[in-house]
Amino acid sequence: MPRSVNAVASRQRRKKIMKAARGYFGGRSKVYTVAKNAVEKAMKYAFKHRREKKRAFRRLWIARINAGARTHGMNYSTLIHGLKTLNIDLNRKVLADLAMNHPQAFQAVVDRIRQA
């Protein structure tokens, strides 16, 4: 009986890898075995960095909130604690945006915490 290799599926699989490796340097975009390793590693980095991006943004938001709070004579932890006790549900992303782009609104939040 003749050997069946399913060339269609094999070609599609290789084509998918080569398409993903487009734009890579040298053999990484030309040679299948090298491209396969490069794409595999790139996918690992992409997976890892999608999670790290969330951490990086949170750190950035906290730094911006802290800077905004300190301009009004308060620190980050006091501000967040005040928000929690008053049940003001503003997340860090929104607070950071207020601190950077809408200082009057951020001032109102800080004043509301001071009153309590």
Summary of the structure (lengths in Angstrom):
residues: 116
radius of gyration: 25.7
end to end distance: 85.1
largest distance: 86.8
contacts: 276
relative contact order: 0.08
helix: 78%
strand: 0%
